[in-house]
Amino acid sequence: MEFLATTTDLNLLAEALKALGFQVRIIEDGLQAGLQFAKYGCSGTYNKATGKLETRGFQGLDIDEVKRGYSEQVVNSQAKKFGWKIQWKTNDAGNREAEVEKRS
């Protein structure tokens, strides 16, 4: 799986993985910058330079769930930046939706 190397926010990706139950470690070492994450004895890495997220031992990792989790963190960060109130809910189709109340 790949994210855009130049625009992916490591902290937001880390928060998304944590929300999915992973233990996450941010690595801020130049060309090796990225993330290491683990859950139930399985592990993975994200390389900031290449944008590649690789896993070892995950047979049922839902890549779309990781992407949705990252997107939710991006929306949360922008809402916080602009002072908006945001509430997440799951609609009848089982998808997450954000209700945003902009400040007056």
Biotite code that builds the C-alpha atoms (Angstrom):
import biotite.structure as struc

atoms = struc.array([
    struc.Atom([0.000, 0.000, 0.000], chain_id="A", res_id=1, res_name="MET", atom_name="CA", element="C"),
    struc.Atom([1.277, 3.478, -0.734], chain_id="A", res_id=2, res_name="GLU", atom_name="CA", element="C"),
    struc.Atom([0.548, 6.950, 0.585], chain_id="A", res_id=3, res_name="PHE", atom_name="CA", element="C"),
    struc.Atom([1.826, 10.158, -1.000], chain_id="A", res_id=4, res_name="LEU", atom_name="CA", element="C"),
    struc.Atom([5.349, 10.474, 0.366], chain_id="A", res_id=5, res_name="ALA", atom_name="CA", element="C"),
    struc.Atom([5.477, 14.255, 0.140], chain_id="A", res_id=6, res_name="THR", atom_name="CA", element="C"),
    struc.Atom([2.162, 15.018, 1.825], chain_id="A", res_id=7, res_name="THR", atom_name="CA", element="C"),
    struc.Atom([1.426, 12.213, 4.299], chain_id="A", res_id=8, res_name="THR", atom_name="CA", element="C"),
    struc.Atom([1.524, 13.481, 7.864], chain_id="A", res_id=9, res_name="ASP", atom_name="CA", element="C"),
    struc.Atom([3.363, 10.934, 10.040], chain_id="A", res_id=10, res_name="LEU", atom_name="CA", element="C"),
    struc.Atom([1.567, 12.036, 13.186], chain_id="A", res_id=11, res_name="ASN", atom_name="CA", element="C"),
    struc.Atom([-1.874, 11.653, 11.595], chain_id="A", res_id=12, res_name="LEU", atom_name="CA", element="C"),
    struc.Atom([-0.999, 8.245, 10.171], chain_id="A", res_id=13, res_name="LEU", atom_name="CA", element="C"),
    struc.Atom([0.299, 7.223, 13.606], chain_id="A", res_id=14, res_name="ALA", atom_name="CA", element="C"),
    struc.Atom([-2.973, 8.379, 15.221], chain_id="A", res_id=15, res_name="GLU", atom_name="CA", element="C"),
    struc.Atom([-4.994, 6.442, 12.630], chain_id="A", res_id=16, res_name="ALA", atom_name="CA", element="C"),
    struc.Atom([-3.035, 3.265, 13.338], chain_id="A", res_id=17, res_name="LEU", atom_name="CA", element="C"),
    struc.Atom([-3.359, 3.775, 17.104], chain_id="A", res_id=18, res_name="LYS", atom_name="CA", element="C"),
    struc.Atom([-7.125, 4.173, 16.705], chain_id="A", res_id=19, res_name="ALA", atom_name="CA", element="C"),
    struc.Atom([-7.115, 0.777, 14.985], chain_id="A", res_id=20, res_name="LEU", atom_name="CA", element="C"),
    struc.Atom([-5.376, -0.779, 17.991], chain_id="A", res_id=21, res_name="GLY", atom_name="CA", element="C"),
    struc.Atom([-1.749, -0.714, 16.841], chain_id="A", res_id=22, res_name="PHE", atom_name="CA", element="C"),
    struc.Atom([1.260, 0.179, 18.940], chain_id="A", res_id=23, res_name="GLN", atom_name="CA", element="C"),
    struc.Atom([3.129, 2.810, 16.920], chain_id="A", res_id=24, res_name="VAL", atom_name="CA", element="C"),
    struc.Atom([6.640, 4.229, 17.005], chain_id="A", res_id=25, res_name="ARG", atom_name="CA", element="C"),
    struc.Atom([7.561, 7.312, 14.950], chain_id="A", res_id=26, res_name="ILE", atom_name="CA", element="C"),
    struc.Atom([11.079, 7.324, 13.478], chain_id="A", res_id=27, res_name="ILE", atom_name="CA", element="C"),
    struc.Atom([12.482, 10.749, 12.647], chain_id="A", res_id=28, res_name="GLU", atom_name="CA", element="C"),
    struc.Atom([15.832, 9.714, 11.179], chain_id="A", res_id=29, res_name="ASP", atom_name="CA", element="C"),
    struc.Atom([16.297, 11.505, 7.836], chain_id="A", res_id=30, res_name="GLY", atom_name="CA", element="C"),
    struc.Atom([16.017, 8.975, 5.003], chain_id="A", res_id=31, res_name="LEU", atom_name="CA", element="C"),
    struc.Atom([14.728, 6.328, 7.407], chain_id="A", res_id=32, res_name="GLN", atom_name="CA", element="C"),
    struc.Atom([11.901, 8.562, 8.664], chain_id="A", res_id=33, res_name="ALA", atom_name="CA", element="C"),
    struc.Atom([8.605, 6.789, 9.037], chain_id="A", res_id=34, res_name="GLY", atom_name="CA", element="C"),
    struc.Atom([6.675, 4.511, 11.359], chain_id="A", res_id=35, res_name="LEU", atom_name="CA", element="C"),
    struc.Atom([6.908, 1.080, 12.874], chain_id="A", res_id=36, res_name="GLN", atom_name="CA", element="C"),
    struc.Atom([3.689, -0.489, 14.088], chain_id="A", res_id=37, res_name="PHE", atom_name="CA", element="C"),
    struc.Atom([2.596, -3.766, 15.621], chain_id="A", res_id=38, res_name="ALA", atom_name="CA", element="C"),
    struc.Atom([-0.522, -5.569, 16.804], chain_id="A", res_id=39, res_name="LYS", atom_name="CA", element="C"),
    struc.Atom([-0.948, -9.136, 18.040], chain_id="A", res_id=40, res_name="TYR", atom_name="CA", element="C"),
    struc.Atom([2.615, -10.131, 17.158], chain_id="A", res_id=41, res_name="GLY", atom_name="CA", element="C"),
    struc.Atom([2.382, -8.881, 13.583], chain_id="A", res_id=42, res_name="CYS", atom_name="CA", element="C"),
    struc.Atom([4.291, -5.828, 12.437], chain_id="A", res_id=43, res_name="SER", atom_name="CA", element="C"),
    struc.Atom([4.645, -3.271, 9.697], chain_id="A", res_id=44, res_name="GLY", atom_name="CA", element="C"),
    struc.Atom([6.548, -0.199, 8.591], chain_id="A", res_id=45, res_name="THR", atom_name="CA", element="C"),
    struc.Atom([5.823, 3.015, 6.747], chain_id="A", res_id=46, res_name="TYR", atom_name="CA", element="C"),
    struc.Atom([8.698, 4.692, 4.891], chain_id="A", res_id=47, res_name="ASN", atom_name="CA", element="C"),
    struc.Atom([8.151, 8.460, 4.561], chain_id="A", res_id=48, res_name="LYS", atom_name="CA", element="C"),
    struc.Atom([10.623, 8.787, 1.660], chain_id="A", res_id=49, res_name="ALA", atom_name="CA", element="C"),
    struc.Atom([8.902, 6.205, -0.542], chain_id="A", res_id=50, res_name="THR", atom_name="CA", element="C"),
    struc.Atom([5.352, 6.404, 0.824], chain_id="A", res_id=51, res_name="GLY", atom_name="CA", element="C"),
    struc.Atom([5.235, 2.598, 1.126], chain_id="A", res_id=52, res_name="LYS", atom_name="CA", element="C"),
    struc.Atom([3.446, 0.878, 3.966], chain_id="A", res_id=53, res_name="LEU", atom_name="CA", element="C"),
    struc.Atom([4.544, -2.741, 4.288], chain_id="A", res_id=54, res_name="GLU", atom_name="CA", element="C"),
    struc.Atom([3.276, -5.412, 6.648], chain_id="A", res_id=55, res_name="THR", atom_name="CA", element="C"),
    struc.Atom([4.561, -8.756, 7.876], chain_id="A", res_id=56, res_name="ARG", atom_name="CA", element="C"),
    struc.Atom([2.288, -11.403, 9.293], chain_id="A", res_id=57, res_name="GLY", atom_name="CA", element="C"),
    struc.Atom([-1.009, -9.612, 8.584], chain_id="A", res_id=58, res_name="PHE", atom_name="CA", element="C"),
    struc.Atom([-3.347, -11.796, 6.602], chain_id="A", res_id=59, res_name="GLN", atom_name="CA", element="C"),
    struc.Atom([-6.524, -9.919, 7.336], chain_id="A", res_id=60, res_name="GLY", atom_name="CA", element="C"),
    struc.Atom([-5.247, -6.334, 7.492], chain_id="A", res_id=61, res_name="LEU", atom_name="CA", element="C"),
    struc.Atom([-7.893, -4.167, 5.855], chain_id="A", res_id=62, res_name="ASP", atom_name="CA", element="C"),
    struc.Atom([-5.887, -1.625, 3.890], chain_id="A", res_id=63, res_name="ILE", atom_name="CA", element="C"),
    struc.Atom([-9.036, 0.373, 3.195], chain_id="A", res_id=64, res_name="ASP", atom_name="CA", element="C"),
    struc.Atom([-9.631, 0.586, 6.947], chain_id="A", res_id=65, res_name="GLU", atom_name="CA", element="C"),
    struc.Atom([-6.164, 2.129, 7.368], chain_id="A", res_id=66, res_name="VAL", atom_name="CA", element="C"),
    struc.Atom([-6.887, 4.627, 4.582], chain_id="A", res_id=67, res_name="LYS", atom_name="CA", element="C"),
    struc.Atom([-10.281, 5.519, 6.088], chain_id="A", res_id=68, res_name="ARG", atom_name="CA", element="C"),
    struc.Atom([-8.659, 5.924, 9.497], chain_id="A", res_id=69, res_name="GLY", atom_name="CA", element="C"),
    struc.Atom([-6.053, 8.274, 8.032], chain_id="A", res_id=70, res_name="TYR", atom_name="CA", element="C"),
    struc.Atom([-8.739, 10.280, 6.227], chain_id="A", res_id=71, res_name="SER", atom_name="CA", element="C"),
    struc.Atom([-10.702, 10.610, 9.464], chain_id="A", res_id=72, res_name="GLU", atom_name="CA", element="C"),
    struc.Atom([-7.607, 11.934, 11.237], chain_id="A", res_id=73, res_name="GLN", atom_name="CA", element="C"),
    struc.Atom([-7.052, 14.491, 8.440], chain_id="A", res_id=74, res_name="VAL", atom_name="CA", element="C"),
    struc.Atom([-10.641, 15.708, 8.781], chain_id="A", res_id=75, res_name="VAL", atom_name="CA", element="C"),
    struc.Atom([-10.256, 15.919, 12.580], chain_id="A", res_id=76, res_name="ASN", atom_name="CA", element="C"),
    struc.Atom([-7.040, 17.941, 12.271], chain_id="A", res_id=77, res_name="SER", atom_name="CA", element="C"),
    struc.Atom([-8.597, 20.409, 9.834], chain_id="A", res_id=78, res_name="GLN", atom_name="CA", element="C"),
    struc.Atom([-11.692, 20.783, 11.995], chain_id="A", res_id=79, res_name="ALA", atom_name="CA", element="C"),
    struc.Atom([-9.467, 21.561, 14.971], chain_id="A", res_id=80, res_name="LYS", atom_name="CA", element="C"),
    struc.Atom([-7.411, 23.998, 12.895], chain_id="A", res_id=81, res_name="LYS", atom_name="CA", element="C"),
    struc.Atom([-10.509, 25.975, 11.880], chain_id="A", res_id=82, res_name="PHE", atom_name="CA", element="C"),
    struc.Atom([-12.280, 25.692, 15.234], chain_id="A", res_id=83, res_name="GLY", atom_name="CA", element="C"),
    struc.Atom([-15.086, 23.507, 13.941], chain_id="A", res_id=84, res_name="TRP", atom_name="CA", element="C"),
    struc.Atom([-16.986, 21.021, 16.067], chain_id="A", res_id=85, res_name="LYS", atom_name="CA", element="C"),
    struc.Atom([-17.062, 17.564, 14.559], chain_id="A", res_id=86, res_name="ILE", atom_name="CA", element="C"),
    struc.Atom([-18.983, 14.430, 15.461], chain_id="A", res_id=87, res_name="GLN", atom_name="CA", element="C"),
    struc.Atom([-18.524, 11.057, 13.792], chain_id="A", res_id=88, res_name="TRP", atom_name="CA", element="C"),
    struc.Atom([-21.321, 8.561, 13.339], chain_id="A", res_id=89, res_name="LYS", atom_name="CA", element="C"),
    struc.Atom([-21.931, 5.417, 11.337], chain_id="A", res_id=90, res_name="THR", atom_name="CA", element="C"),
    struc.Atom([-24.706, 5.677, 8.752], chain_id="A", res_id=91, res_name="ASN", atom_name="CA", element="C"),
    struc.Atom([-27.215, 2.963, 7.810], chain_id="A", res_id=92, res_name="ASP", atom_name="CA", element="C"),
    struc.Atom([-24.836, 1.605, 5.157], chain_id="A", res_id=93, res_name="ALA", atom_name="CA", element="C"),
    struc.Atom([-22.119, 1.131, 7.795], chain_id="A", res_id=94, res_name="GLY", atom_name="CA", element="C"),
    struc.Atom([-19.953, 4.021, 6.605], chain_id="A", res_id=95, res_name="ASN", atom_name="CA", element="C"),
    struc.Atom([-18.474, 6.679, 8.880], chain_id="A", res_id=96, res_name="ARG", atom_name="CA", element="C"),
    struc.Atom([-19.805, 10.214, 8.403], chain_id="A", res_id=97, res_name="GLU", atom_name="CA", element="C"),
    struc.Atom([-18.701, 13.484, 9.908], chain_id="A", res_id=98, res_name="ALA", atom_name="CA", element="C"),
    struc.Atom([-21.147, 16.111, 11.041], chain_id="A", res_id=99, res_name="GLU", atom_name="CA", element="C"),
    struc.Atom([-19.375, 19.453, 11.117], chain_id="A", res_id=100, res_name="VAL", atom_name="CA", element="C"),
    struc.Atom([-20.558, 22.590, 12.867], chain_id="A", res_id=101, res_name="GLU", atom_name="CA", element="C"),
    struc.Atom([-18.623, 25.621, 11.697], chain_id="A", res_id=102, res_name="LYS", atom_name="CA", element="C"),
    struc.Atom([-17.922, 28.392, 14.148], chain_id="A", res_id=103, res_name="ARG", atom_name="CA", element="C"),
    struc.Atom([-20.014, 31.527, 13.823], chain_id="A", res_id=104, res_name="SER", atom_name="CA", element="C"),
])
